[in-house]
Amino acid sequence: MFGTTASLSTGGYNSVGTESAHADGLLRKLRGADPGLVLRVKSEDSVDSARARSDGVALARRVAAQPGVAAVEAYWTTRSPALRANDGRSALIGVALEGDEAAQARTAQRIVPRVTGRQGALRVSPGGRVWVDIKAAEQGERDLVRAELVAAPVVFVCLVFAFGSLQAALFPVLVGALAVAGAWAFLRLLGGVMEVSALSLNIATALGFGLAVDYALLVVTRFREEGGRGLTVPDAAVKAARTAGRSVLVSASVVALSFLALWAFPFPWLRSTAMAGIAVVLLAAMASVVLLPALLAMLGSRIGHRRSASSPAWRRLARWVTRAPWPWAASCAVLMAALVWPFGQAQWGFADERALPAGSQAREFTERLRTDFPAQPDRDLIVVLTPVPGEGEIDQYARRISALPGVVQVSAPTGRYHDRHRTEVVKAVSERTTAVWLKASTGLDPQSVAAARLVERVRELPPPGPRWVGGSPARHVDAKAALADGTPWAVLLMSATTLAALLLYTRSVLIPLKAVALAALSLTASLGSMVYVFQEGHLRWLVGDFTATGNLDMTIPPLLCAIAFALSLDYEVFLLARIKEHYDACGDHREAIVEGIAHTGRLITVAAVVFAISMAALASSAITTLKMMGTGLAVAVLVDATLVRGILVPAFMQLTGRANWWAPEWGKRPAAHEARDPNLAPDAVAESSAEAPAAH
């Protein structure tokens, strides 16, 4: 990636502005952050032997002395039974790291080689939340290189087949490559001013290449058509930029606005991916509208012309649908309902180590941790108290927390507690301390119902003063609440901005409403496919092996919906531009639908296939999160380009008739008076309608 990933974060999945985030911030200031890095230390005999104890203490001190380490909690220094394996031959060292997630990852990458492997009589292996994120980012980077090396040639072959010209196929691939290179440069710069997820590089690359090729495909196709009508090469390039280029700019604006809605969710990885998406789509649009026409004007004579891109097969389908819209619409609705149905059984959670491929060291480490130890440091619940209450109040509060179901033990400034009893007394609280924290060790899955209930119970306990509850279980609870709170605002922002953009473009009230409704149907079908495949574990033979966890990562649907929603409207803009041209020219509503479908059906199909190939490259990743994203988007674009554009759109527009073009008087813009003159040349009609898409 030419050094791009060095400035990117491996995290960004924790919600900001929540109680758990505030607790984590206080802990970092107190040098008491929860352990993002966990070291498993194995001894040839018991970890309580004299030699193991000596080497373990020395290792803990060496780790604590490393720059960037905030605190170390080792079995040999704390004697906590939660850090000792059930068989007595392994123990844990929890390492709290300084800084944000990006800084923690850099620290972990630096110190892990120094403190793992053979260390005296001990053998040390790394794991924990930060290490899992690092391994996922590294795997994603390898997958990205491999996928793009496969996807680009396949896309090129498809374009050669679509254009029937080797030279014509080179232009979209060139624009796609430029968009990807620009996205990499932008992400590297953005990583210097905000936390940017490393996974956003994979998504931006696949998305940028797919969109850039789609946009260039539209412009090149229009250029060849205009040349086939007799225009000179420079004039054809100008006409393609004015007609197809306008559609590209509208489409890019809709996509960018959809990404902007992701800022309603307080997750750095979603927000950074939104920024990357906005950048890459604008780069793709600018390259297609500015650079590509200039290249066509200079070199376009070598790619040949085509009088029309009209497809007889799509024309026949459009005539069938418009003759009998109700039966076609009903049949398609039943099929779409079958795709949507699994979405009703969706269960939501967050990605964990199981997103890594089976057999990876970080995943095996975490799985062994779950079975071999009574509690794990990365499952601790942390309670921060500030200002510091009295020792008696801390003691009583710790006793009450230790009695809650799921709590193995509580470590507090006043001692260690189990089931309301203080099992070990610790030194008194310093008067100079401004805050203290209590740690409740649990054996609960942070995403389980039991863990969520434990968080609620701790927050319900009367505290001895202001308190903030953090740690992994609390972060999961707060993240779910943040997603639920942000969803209505994201939907409202996405729908409102899209409706406004399409209203200005079409000068129609009904068409934007129809476009948003059908886009929502497409993305719901995509979410249904994700439930069927990734939650229920079907079709591994098609998408590659993965671990079905029984739920879907909650942070994926907002991103997938934003992209799928935008792409659906992307194809809608392409189709409406052609329907509007023919309607302005002849005034025949049904014939305009048929001709619009006939002239864009083949183009949209090729564009969808090209984009689906780019997404299939993403779906080939060994990281389940990326696999889920690629599969969901591939399904969304293919369903939208076939069932929605081929059947539902023409059926709906035929049933609603001229109401499609109604707009209030203030929203109308008169078309050029020549628009309906049958004697006009086709290119004049196209230009007139593209520049003034009036409502009639």
C-alpha positions as CSV (number, residue, x, y, z in Angstrom):
1,M,0.0,0.0,0.0
2,F,3.1,2.2,-0.4
3,G,3.1,3.0,3.3
4,T,-0.5,4.0,3.4
5,T,-1.5,1.7,6.2
6,A,1.2,3.0,8.5
7,S,-1.0,6.1,9.3
8,L,-4.2,4.1,9.7
9,S,-5.9,2.8,12.8
10,T,-6.6,-0.9,13.5
11,G,-9.5,0.1,15.7
12,G,-12.2,2.8,15.7
13,Y,-15.1,0.5,16.7
14,N,-15.8,2.0,20.1
15,S,-18.5,4.7,20.2
16,V,-17.4,8.1,21.3
17,G,-19.3,10.4,23.7
18,T,-20.7,7.6,25.7
19,E,-20.3,6.7,29.4
20,S,-17.9,3.9,28.7
21,A,-15.8,6.2,26.4
22,H,-15.6,8.7,29.2
23,A,-14.6,6.0,31.6
24,D,-11.9,4.9,29.2
25,G,-10.6,8.4,28.9
26,L,-10.4,8.8,32.6
27,L,-8.5,5.5,32.9
28,R,-6.0,6.6,30.3
29,K,-5.3,9.7,32.3
30,L,-4.9,7.6,35.4
31,R,-2.6,5.1,33.6
32,G,-5.1,2.4,34.3
33,A,-6.6,1.6,30.9
34,D,-8.0,-1.9,30.5
35,P,-5.5,-4.3,28.9
36,G,-5.6,-4.1,25.1
37,L,-2.7,-6.5,24.9
38,V,-2.7,-9.8,26.8
39,L,0.3,-12.1,27.0
40,R,-0.2,-15.8,27.8
41,V,2.8,-17.2,29.6
42,K,3.3,-21.0,29.6
43,S,5.5,-22.9,32.0
44,E,6.9,-26.4,31.6
45,D,5.5,-27.2,35.1
46,S,3.5,-25.1,37.5
47,V,3.4,-21.3,37.1
48,D,3.7,-21.3,40.9
49,S,7.2,-22.9,40.8
50,A,10.1,-20.8,42.0
51,R,11.7,-20.5,38.6
52,A,8.4,-19.6,36.8
53,R,7.7,-17.0,39.5
54,S,11.1,-15.5,39.1
55,D,11.0,-15.4,35.3
56,G,7.4,-14.2,35.4
57,V,8.1,-11.2,37.6
58,A,11.2,-10.3,35.5
59,L,9.1,-10.5,32.3
60,A,6.4,-8.3,33.9
61,R,8.9,-5.7,34.8
62,R,10.5,-5.7,31.4
63,V,7.1,-5.2,29.7
64,A,6.3,-2.4,32.2
65,A,9.5,-0.6,31.2
66,Q,8.6,-0.5,27.5
67,P,7.7,3.0,26.2
68,G,3.9,3.4,25.6
69,V,2.9,0.9,28.3
70,A,0.6,2.4,30.9
71,A,0.2,-0.4,33.4
72,V,0.9,-4.1,33.7
73,E,-1.0,-6.6,35.7
74,A,0.6,-10.0,36.0
75,Y,-0.4,-13.1,37.9
76,W,2.9,-13.2,39.8
77,T,2.7,-9.6,41.0
78,T,-1.1,-9.6,41.8
79,R,-1.7,-13.2,42.7
80,S,-5.1,-12.8,41.2
81,P,-6.7,-16.3,40.6
82,A,-8.5,-14.9,37.5
83,L,-5.1,-14.7,35.8
84,R,-4.1,-18.3,36.4
85,A,-5.1,-21.1,34.0
86,N,-7.4,-23.9,35.3
87,D,-4.6,-26.4,34.8
88,G,-2.0,-24.3,36.7
89,R,0.5,-24.3,33.8
90,S,-0.3,-21.0,32.2
91,A,-0.8,-17.4,33.5
92,L,-1.6,-14.1,32.0
93,I,0.0,-10.6,31.9
94,G,-2.5,-7.9,31.0
95,V,-0.8,-4.9,29.4
96,A,-2.6,-1.5,29.3
97,L,-1.3,0.7,26.5
98,E,-1.2,4.5,26.3
99,G,-2.9,6.6,23.7
100,D,-5.8,6.0,21.3
101,E,-6.3,2.8,19.3
102,A,-3.8,3.8,16.6
103,A,-1.1,4.6,19.2
104,Q,-1.9,1.3,21.1
105,A,-1.5,-0.7,17.9
106,R,1.9,0.9,17.1
107,T,3.1,0.2,20.7
108,A,1.9,-3.4,20.5
109,Q,3.6,-4.0,17.1
110,R,6.9,-2.6,18.6
111,I,7.0,-4.5,21.9
112,V,5.5,-7.9,21.0
113,P,8.6,-9.2,19.2
114,R,10.7,-8.2,22.2
115,V,8.7,-10.0,24.9
116,T,7.2,-13.0,23.2
117,G,8.7,-16.4,22.3
118,R,11.1,-18.1,24.7
119,Q,11.7,-16.0,27.8
120,G,13.8,-17.9,30.2
121,A,11.8,-21.0,31.4
122,L,8.7,-19.5,30.0
123,R,7.1,-19.4,26.5
124,V,5.1,-16.2,25.7
125,S,2.4,-15.6,23.0
126,P,0.5,-12.4,22.3
127,G,-3.3,-11.8,22.1
128,G,-6.0,-9.5,23.2
129,R,-8.2,-6.9,21.6
130,V,-5.4,-4.7,20.1
131,W,-3.5,-7.7,18.7
132,V,-6.7,-9.2,17.1
133,D,-7.3,-5.8,15.4
134,I,-3.6,-5.7,14.2
135,K,-3.9,-9.2,12.7
136,A,-7.2,-8.3,11.0
137,A,-5.7,-5.2,9.4
138,E,-2.7,-7.1,8.2
139,Q,-4.9,-9.8,6.7
140,G,-7.1,-7.2,5.1
141,E,-4.0,-5.6,3.5
142,R,-2.9,-8.9,2.0
143,D,-6.4,-9.6,0.8
144,L,-6.6,-6.2,-0.8
145,V,-3.5,-6.7,-2.9
146,R,-4.5,-10.2,-4.0
147,A,-8.1,-9.2,-4.7
148,E,-7.3,-6.2,-6.9
149,L,-4.7,-8.2,-8.9
150,V,-7.6,-10.6,-9.7
151,A,-10.4,-8.1,-10.1
152,A,-8.8,-5.6,-12.4
153,P,-8.1,-8.1,-15.3
154,V,-11.6,-9.6,-15.0
155,V,-13.1,-6.2,-15.1
156,F,-11.0,-5.4,-18.2
157,V,-12.2,-8.5,-20.0
158,C,-15.8,-7.7,-19.2
159,L,-15.3,-4.2,-20.6
160,V,-13.7,-5.5,-23.8
161,F,-16.7,-7.8,-24.2
162,A,-19.1,-4.9,-23.6
163,F,-17.5,-2.4,-25.9
164,G,-16.2,-4.8,-28.5
165,S,-13.0,-2.7,-28.5
166,L,-9.7,-3.2,-26.6
167,Q,-8.9,0.5,-26.7
168,A,-12.4,1.6,-25.5
169,A,-12.1,-0.7,-22.5
170,L,-8.8,0.9,-21.4
171,F,-10.4,4.2,-20.6
172,P,-12.7,3.1,-17.7
173,V,-9.8,1.0,-16.2
174,L,-7.5,4.0,-16.3
175,V,-10.1,6.2,-14.6
176,G,-10.6,3.5,-12.0
177,A,-6.9,3.2,-11.3
178,L,-6.6,7.0,-10.9
179,A,-9.5,7.0,-8.4
180,V,-7.9,4.3,-6.3
181,A,-4.5,6.0,-6.3
182,G,-6.2,9.3,-5.3
183,A,-8.1,7.5,-2.5
184,W,-4.9,6.0,-1.1
185,A,-3.2,9.4,-1.1
186,F,-6.2,11.0,0.6
187,L,-6.4,8.4,3.3
188,R,-2.7,8.8,4.1
189,L,-3.3,12.6,4.5
190,L,-6.5,12.1,6.5
191,G,-4.7,9.7,8.8
192,G,-2.6,12.6,10.0
193,V,-5.5,14.6,11.3
194,M,-8.1,12.0,12.5
195,E,-8.4,8.3,13.3
196,V,-8.8,6.4,10.1
197,S,-9.7,2.7,10.1
198,A,-7.3,0.4,8.1
199,L,-10.4,-1.4,6.8
200,S,-11.6,1.8,5.1
201,L,-8.7,1.3,2.7
202,N,-10.1,-2.0,1.5
203,I,-13.6,-0.6,1.2
204,A,-12.5,2.7,-0.5
205,T,-10.4,0.8,-3.0
206,A,-13.1,-1.6,-4.1
207,L,-15.8,1.1,-4.1
208,G,-13.7,3.7,-5.9
209,F,-12.6,1.3,-8.6
210,G,-16.2,0.1,-9.1
211,L,-17.7,3.5,-9.2
212,A,-15.0,5.0,-11.4
213,V,-15.4,2.3,-13.9
214,D,-19.2,2.7,-13.9
215,Y,-18.9,6.5,-14.5
216,A,-16.3,6.1,-17.2
217,L,-18.4,3.4,-18.8
218,L,-21.4,5.8,-19.0
219,V,-19.3,8.6,-20.5
220,V,-17.4,6.4,-23.0
221,T,-20.7,4.8,-24.1
222,R,-22.3,8.2,-24.7
223,F,-19.2,9.4,-26.6
224,R,-19.4,6.5,-29.0
225,E,-23.1,7.0,-29.6
226,E,-22.5,10.7,-30.4
227,G,-19.7,9.8,-32.7
228,G,-22.0,7.3,-34.4
229,R,-24.5,10.1,-35.0
230,G,-21.9,12.0,-37.1
231,L,-20.3,14.4,-34.6
232,T,-16.6,15.0,-34.8
233,V,-14.4,13.5,-32.0
234,P,-14.0,16.7,-30.1
235,D,-17.7,17.5,-30.4
236,A,-18.7,14.0,-29.3
237,A,-16.4,14.3,-26.2
238,V,-18.0,17.7,-25.3
239,K,-21.5,16.2,-25.8
240,A,-20.7,13.2,-23.6
241,A,-19.4,15.5,-20.9
242,R,-22.5,17.6,-21.0
243,T,-25.1,14.8,-21.0
244,A,-23.5,11.7,-19.4
245,G,-21.2,13.9,-17.3
246,R,-24.2,15.7,-15.8
247,S,-25.7,12.3,-14.8
248,V,-22.3,11.4,-13.3
249,L,-22.2,14.5,-11.2
250,V,-25.7,14.1,-9.9
251,S,-25.0,10.4,-9.1
252,A,-21.7,11.3,-7.3
253,S,-23.6,14.0,-5.3
254,V,-26.2,11.4,-4.1
255,V,-23.5,8.9,-3.2
256,A,-21.6,11.6,-1.2
257,L,-24.7,12.7,0.6
258,S,-25.5,9.1,1.5
259,F,-22.0,8.7,3.0
260,L,-22.4,12.0,4.9
261,A,-25.3,10.4,6.8
262,L,-22.9,8.0,8.4
263,W,-21.7,10.9,10.7
264,A,-24.9,10.3,12.7
265,F,-23.1,7.2,14.2
266,P,-20.4,8.0,16.8
267,F,-17.9,5.4,15.5
268,P,-14.5,6.5,14.2
269,W,-14.3,3.7,11.8
270,L,-17.6,4.5,10.2
271,R,-16.9,8.2,10.0
272,S,-13.4,7.7,8.5
273,T,-14.9,5.2,6.0
274,A,-17.5,7.8,5.1
275,M,-14.8,10.4,4.5
276,A,-12.9,8.0,2.4
277,G,-16.1,7.2,0.4
278,I,-16.9,10.8,-0.2
279,A,-13.3,11.4,-1.4
280,V,-13.2,8.5,-3.7
281,V,-16.6,9.1,-5.3
282,L,-15.7,12.7,-5.9
283,L,-12.3,11.7,-7.4
284,A,-14.1,9.2,-9.6
285,A,-16.6,11.8,-10.8
286,M,-14.0,14.5,-11.5
287,A,-11.8,12.0,-13.4
288,S,-14.8,10.9,-15.5
289,V,-16.1,14.4,-16.2
290,V,-12.9,16.4,-16.6
291,L,-10.0,14.1,-17.4
292,L,-11.8,11.4,-19.5
293,P,-13.5,13.8,-22.0
294,A,-10.1,15.4,-22.6
295,L,-8.5,12.0,-23.2
296,L,-11.4,11.1,-25.5
297,A,-11.0,14.3,-27.5
298,M,-7.3,13.5,-28.1
299,L,-7.5,9.7,-28.5
300,G,-11.2,9.0,-29.1
301,S,-10.8,8.3,-32.9
302,R,-9.1,5.0,-32.0
303,I,-12.0,3.5,-30.2
304,G,-14.6,3.5,-32.9
305,H,-18.3,4.6,-32.8
306,R,-21.6,3.0,-32.1
307,R,-24.8,4.3,-33.5
308,S,-26.9,3.1,-30.5
309,A,-26.4,1.1,-27.4
310,S,-30.0,0.0,-27.5
311,S,-30.6,-3.6,-26.4
312,P,-33.3,-5.6,-28.2
313,A,-33.7,-8.0,-25.2
314,W,-34.2,-5.1,-22.7
315,R,-36.6,-3.4,-25.1
316,R,-38.7,-6.6,-25.4
317,L,-38.8,-7.0,-21.6
318,A,-39.8,-3.3,-21.2
319,R,-42.7,-3.7,-23.7
320,W,-43.9,-6.9,-21.9
321,V,-43.8,-5.1,-18.5
322,T,-45.5,-1.9,-19.6
323,R,-48.3,-3.9,-21.4
324,A,-49.1,-5.8,-18.2
325,P,-47.6,-3.9,-15.3
326,W,-49.7,-5.4,-12.5
327,P,-48.8,-9.1,-13.1
328,W,-45.1,-8.3,-13.6
329,A,-45.0,-6.1,-10.5
330,A,-46.7,-8.7,-8.4
331,S,-44.5,-11.5,-9.5
332,C,-41.3,-9.4,-8.9
333,A,-42.7,-8.3,-5.5
334,V,-43.1,-12.0,-4.4
335,L,-39.5,-12.7,-5.4
336,M,-38.2,-9.6,-3.6
337,A,-40.2,-10.6,-0.5
338,A,-38.4,-14.0,-0.5
339,L,-35.0,-12.1,-0.5
340,V,-36.1,-9.8,2.2
341,W,-37.7,-12.4,4.4
342,P,-34.6,-13.6,6.3
343,F,-34.0,-10.0,7.5
344,G,-36.8,-10.5,10.0
345,Q,-34.7,-13.0,11.9
346,A,-31.6,-10.8,12.1
347,Q,-29.6,-10.9,15.3
348,W,-27.1,-8.1,16.0
349,G,-23.7,-8.1,17.7
350,F,-20.1,-7.0,17.0
351,A,-17.2,-8.6,15.2
352,D,-14.7,-10.4,17.4
353,E,-11.7,-12.8,17.0
354,R,-14.0,-15.1,15.0
355,A,-13.9,-12.7,12.1
356,L,-10.3,-13.9,11.6
357,P,-9.7,-17.0,9.5
358,A,-9.7,-20.3,11.4
359,G,-6.2,-21.3,12.4
360,S,-4.8,-17.7,12.8
361,Q,-2.6,-17.3,15.9
362,A,-4.6,-14.4,17.3
363,R,-7.9,-16.2,17.0
364,E,-6.6,-19.5,18.5
365,F,-5.1,-17.5,21.4
366,T,-8.4,-15.8,22.2
367,E,-10.3,-19.1,21.9
368,R,-7.9,-20.9,24.3
369,L,-8.2,-17.9,26.7
370,R,-12.0,-18.4,26.8
371,T,-11.7,-22.0,27.8
372,D,-8.6,-22.2,29.9
373,F,-9.1,-19.3,32.3
374,P,-11.9,-18.4,34.8
375,A,-11.8,-14.8,33.6
376,Q,-10.0,-12.7,31.0
377,P,-8.5,-9.2,31.3
378,D,-10.3,-8.1,28.1
379,R,-13.7,-8.9,29.7
380,D,-13.2,-6.8,32.8
381,L,-15.8,-4.3,33.8
382,I,-14.2,-1.1,35.1
383,V,-15.9,1.5,37.4
384,V,-14.2,4.8,37.8
385,L,-15.0,6.9,40.9
386,T,-14.1,10.6,41.0
387,P,-13.8,12.4,43.4
388,V,-12.4,9.7,45.6
389,P,-14.9,8.6,48.3
390,G,-13.9,7.3,51.7
391,E,-12.3,3.9,52.2
392,G,-15.4,2.6,54.0
393,E,-17.7,3.7,51.1
394,I,-15.3,2.1,48.5
395,D,-15.3,-1.1,50.6
396,Q,-19.1,-1.4,50.8
397,Y,-19.5,-0.6,47.1
398,A,-16.9,-3.2,46.1
399,R,-18.7,-5.8,48.2
400,R,-22.0,-5.1,46.5
401,I,-20.5,-5.4,43.0
402,S,-18.7,-8.7,44.0
403,A,-22.1,-10.2,44.8
404,L,-23.6,-9.6,41.4
405,P,-24.1,-12.7,39.1
406,G,-21.2,-13.2,36.6
407,V,-18.6,-11.4,38.7
408,V,-15.6,-13.6,39.6
409,Q,-13.9,-11.1,41.8
410,V,-13.5,-7.3,42.3
411,S,-10.2,-5.6,42.6
412,A,-10.5,-2.3,44.4
413,P,-8.0,0.2,46.1
414,T,-9.1,-1.3,49.4
415,G,-8.6,-5.0,48.6
416,R,-9.8,-7.9,46.6
417,Y,-13.4,-9.1,46.9
418,H,-15.4,-12.3,46.2
419,D,-19.1,-12.8,46.9
420,R,-19.2,-9.8,49.3
421,H,-16.2,-11.0,51.2
422,R,-12.8,-9.2,51.2
423,T,-10.2,-11.9,50.5
424,E,-7.2,-9.6,50.5
425,V,-6.4,-6.2,52.0
426,V,-4.5,-3.7,49.9
427,K,-2.8,-0.5,51.0
428,A,-4.9,2.5,51.9
429,V,-6.0,5.0,49.3
430,S,-3.6,7.9,48.8
431,E,-5.0,11.3,49.8
432,R,-3.4,12.8,46.7
433,T,-5.4,10.6,44.3
434,T,-8.2,12.4,42.4
435,A,-9.9,9.3,41.1
436,V,-9.9,5.5,41.7
437,W,-11.2,2.6,39.8
438,L,-12.7,-0.8,40.6
439,K,-12.3,-3.8,38.3
440,A,-14.9,-6.5,38.2
441,S,-13.4,-9.7,36.5
442,T,-16.0,-11.7,34.7
443,G,-16.1,-14.9,32.7
444,L,-18.9,-13.6,30.5
445,D,-18.9,-13.1,26.8
446,P,-18.9,-9.3,26.4
447,Q,-21.7,-9.5,23.8
448,S,-23.9,-11.9,25.8
449,V,-27.2,-11.0,27.4
450,A,-25.7,-11.9,30.8
451,A,-22.9,-9.3,30.3
452,A,-25.4,-6.6,29.2
453,R,-27.5,-7.3,32.3
454,L,-24.4,-7.1,34.5
455,V,-23.6,-3.7,33.1
456,E,-27.2,-2.6,33.8
457,R,-27.0,-3.9,37.4
458,V,-23.7,-2.2,38.1
459,R,-25.1,1.1,36.8
460,E,-28.2,0.6,38.9
461,L,-26.2,0.2,42.1
462,P,-26.2,3.4,44.2
463,P,-22.6,4.6,44.0
464,P,-20.6,6.5,46.7
465,G,-20.4,9.5,44.4
466,P,-20.1,10.2,40.6
467,R,-19.1,7.1,38.7
468,W,-18.5,6.0,35.1
469,V,-18.7,2.3,34.0
470,G,-16.4,1.2,31.2
471,G,-14.6,-1.9,30.0
472,S,-15.5,-4.3,27.2
473,P,-19.0,-5.3,28.3
474,A,-20.0,-1.6,28.9
475,R,-18.6,-0.6,25.5
476,H,-20.8,-3.2,23.7
477,V,-23.9,-2.0,25.6
478,D,-23.1,1.7,24.8
479,A,-22.3,0.9,21.2
480,K,-25.6,-0.8,20.6
481,A,-27.4,2.1,22.2
482,A,-25.5,4.6,20.0
483,L,-26.3,2.7,16.9
484,A,-30.0,2.6,17.8
485,D,-30.0,6.4,18.6
486,G,-28.2,7.3,15.4
487,T,-30.2,5.2,13.0
488,P,-33.3,7.5,12.7
489,W,-31.1,10.6,12.1
490,A,-29.1,8.8,9.5
491,V,-32.2,7.6,7.7
492,L,-33.7,11.1,7.9
493,L,-30.6,12.8,6.6
494,M,-30.0,10.2,3.8
495,S,-33.7,10.3,2.6
496,A,-34.1,14.1,2.8
497,T,-30.9,15.0,1.0
498,T,-31.5,12.4,-1.7
499,L,-35.1,13.5,-2.2
500,A,-33.9,17.1,-2.6
501,A,-31.2,16.2,-5.1
502,L,-33.5,14.1,-7.2
503,L,-36.3,16.7,-7.1
504,L,-33.9,19.3,-8.5
505,Y,-32.7,16.8,-11.1
506,T,-36.0,15.4,-12.3
507,R,-38.4,18.3,-11.5
508,S,-40.8,15.6,-10.3
509,V,-42.3,14.8,-6.9
510,L,-43.3,11.2,-7.5
511,I,-40.1,9.9,-9.1
512,P,-37.8,10.8,-6.2
513,L,-40.3,9.1,-3.7
514,K,-40.4,6.1,-5.9
515,A,-36.6,6.0,-6.2
516,V,-36.1,6.1,-2.5
517,A,-38.7,3.4,-1.8
518,L,-37.2,1.0,-4.4
519,A,-33.7,1.8,-3.1
520,A,-34.8,0.8,0.4
521,L,-36.3,-2.4,-1.0
522,S,-33.0,-3.3,-2.7
523,L,-30.9,-2.7,0.4
524,T,-33.3,-4.7,2.5
525,A,-33.0,-7.6,0.1
526,S,-29.2,-7.3,0.5
527,L,-29.5,-7.4,4.3
528,G,-31.7,-10.4,4.0
529,S,-29.0,-12.2,2.0
530,M,-26.5,-11.3,4.7
531,V,-28.7,-12.9,7.4
532,Y,-29.1,-16.0,5.3
533,V,-25.5,-16.4,4.5
534,F,-23.5,-15.1,7.4
535,Q,-25.8,-15.4,10.3
536,E,-27.3,-18.8,9.4
537,G,-24.1,-20.1,7.7
538,H,-25.4,-21.0,4.2
539,L,-23.5,-20.8,0.8
540,R,-20.0,-21.2,2.1
541,W,-19.2,-23.0,-1.2
542,L,-19.9,-19.7,-2.9
543,V,-18.5,-17.0,-0.6
544,G,-15.7,-19.0,1.0
545,D,-15.3,-20.4,4.5
546,F,-16.1,-18.3,7.5
547,T,-17.4,-18.8,11.1
548,A,-21.1,-18.2,11.6
549,T,-21.5,-16.6,15.0
550,G,-25.3,-16.4,15.0
551,N,-25.3,-12.6,14.6
552,L,-24.3,-9.9,12.3
553,D,-21.8,-7.1,13.0
554,M,-24.0,-4.1,13.8
555,T,-21.6,-1.6,12.3
556,I,-21.8,-3.1,8.9
557,P,-25.4,-2.4,7.9
558,P,-25.2,1.4,8.2
559,L,-22.2,1.4,5.8
560,L,-23.7,-1.2,3.5
561,C,-27.0,0.7,3.4
562,A,-25.4,4.0,2.6
563,I,-23.5,2.5,-0.3
564,A,-26.3,0.3,-1.6
565,F,-28.8,3.1,-1.3
566,A,-26.5,5.4,-3.2
567,L,-25.8,2.9,-5.9
568,S,-29.5,2.2,-6.4
569,L,-30.0,5.9,-7.0
570,D,-26.9,5.9,-9.1
571,Y,-28.5,3.6,-11.6
572,E,-31.8,5.4,-11.2
573,V,-30.2,8.6,-12.4
574,F,-28.7,6.9,-15.5
575,L,-32.2,5.4,-16.4
576,L,-34.2,8.6,-15.7
577,A,-31.8,10.7,-17.9
578,R,-32.7,8.5,-20.9
579,I,-36.4,8.2,-20.1
580,K,-36.6,12.0,-19.8
581,E,-34.8,12.6,-23.1
582,H,-37.3,10.4,-25.0
583,Y,-40.3,11.9,-23.1
584,D,-39.2,15.4,-23.9
585,A,-38.8,14.5,-27.5
586,C,-42.0,12.6,-28.2
587,G,-44.4,13.1,-25.2
588,D,-45.3,9.4,-25.3
589,H,-45.0,8.2,-21.7
590,R,-45.0,4.4,-22.4
591,E,-42.6,4.7,-25.4
592,A,-40.2,6.8,-23.3
593,I,-40.1,4.1,-20.6
594,V,-39.4,1.4,-23.2
595,E,-36.7,3.4,-25.0
596,G,-35.1,4.4,-21.7
597,I,-34.9,0.8,-20.6
598,A,-33.7,-0.3,-24.0
599,H,-30.9,2.3,-24.0
600,T,-29.7,1.8,-20.5
601,G,-30.5,-1.8,-19.7
602,R,-27.3,-3.2,-21.2
603,L,-25.2,-0.3,-19.8
604,I,-26.6,-0.7,-16.3
605,T,-26.1,-4.5,-16.5
606,V,-22.5,-4.1,-17.5
607,A,-21.9,-1.4,-14.8
608,A,-23.6,-3.7,-12.2
609,V,-21.5,-6.7,-13.2
610,V,-18.3,-4.6,-13.1
611,F,-19.1,-3.3,-9.6
612,A,-20.2,-6.8,-8.4
613,I,-16.8,-8.1,-9.6
614,S,-15.0,-5.4,-7.5
615,M,-17.2,-6.4,-4.6
616,A,-16.6,-10.1,-5.1
617,A,-12.9,-9.3,-4.8
618,L,-13.8,-7.8,-1.4
619,A,-15.9,-10.8,-0.5
620,S,-12.9,-13.1,-1.2
621,S,-11.2,-11.7,1.9
622,A,-10.5,-14.0,4.8
623,I,-11.9,-11.4,7.1
624,T,-15.6,-12.0,7.7
625,T,-16.4,-8.3,8.0
626,L,-15.0,-7.5,4.6
627,K,-16.5,-10.7,3.2
628,M,-19.9,-9.6,4.5
629,M,-19.6,-6.2,3.0
630,G,-18.6,-7.4,-0.4
631,T,-21.3,-10.0,-0.6
632,G,-24.0,-7.7,0.6
633,L,-23.1,-5.0,-1.9
634,A,-22.8,-7.5,-4.8
635,V,-26.3,-8.8,-4.1
636,A,-27.6,-5.3,-3.8
637,V,-26.3,-4.0,-7.2
638,L,-27.3,-7.2,-9.1
639,V,-30.8,-7.2,-7.7
640,D,-31.2,-3.5,-8.4
641,A,-29.8,-3.7,-11.9
642,T,-32.1,-6.6,-12.9
643,L,-35.3,-7.0,-10.9
644,V,-35.7,-3.3,-9.8
645,R,-34.6,-1.5,-13.0
646,G,-35.9,-4.1,-15.4
647,I,-39.3,-4.8,-13.8
648,L,-40.3,-2.7,-10.8
649,V,-39.3,0.7,-12.3
650,P,-41.1,0.3,-15.6
651,A,-44.1,-1.3,-14.0
652,F,-44.4,1.5,-11.5
653,M,-43.9,4.3,-14.0
654,Q,-46.4,2.8,-16.4
655,L,-49.0,2.5,-13.6
656,T,-48.5,6.1,-12.4
657,G,-48.5,7.5,-16.0
658,R,-48.0,11.2,-16.4
659,A,-48.2,11.7,-12.7
660,N,-44.5,10.8,-12.8
661,W,-43.7,14.2,-14.3
662,W,-46.0,16.4,-12.1
663,A,-44.4,19.0,-9.9
664,P,-45.8,22.1,-8.2
665,E,-45.5,25.3,-10.2
666,W,-42.6,26.6,-8.2
667,G,-40.6,23.5,-9.0
668,K,-41.1,23.5,-12.7
669,R,-38.5,24.7,-15.2
670,P,-39.7,25.1,-18.8
671,A,-38.0,22.8,-21.3
672,A,-36.4,24.2,-24.4
673,H,-39.2,24.9,-26.9
674,E,-37.6,22.5,-29.4
675,A,-37.8,19.6,-27.0
676,R,-40.8,18.0,-28.6
677,D,-40.0,18.9,-32.2
678,P,-39.9,15.6,-34.0
679,N,-37.7,17.1,-36.7
680,L,-34.8,17.7,-34.2
681,A,-31.8,15.5,-34.5
682,P,-31.4,13.0,-31.6
683,D,-28.3,14.7,-30.3
684,A,-30.1,18.0,-30.1
685,V,-32.9,16.4,-28.2
686,A,-30.5,14.8,-25.8
687,E,-28.7,18.0,-25.2
688,S,-31.9,19.9,-24.7
689,S,-33.3,17.4,-22.2
690,A,-30.1,17.0,-20.3
691,E,-29.8,20.7,-19.8
692,A,-33.4,21.3,-18.9
693,P,-35.2,18.3,-17.5
694,A,-38.5,20.0,-17.1
695,A,-41.6,18.4,-15.6
696,H,-44.6,18.1,-17.9
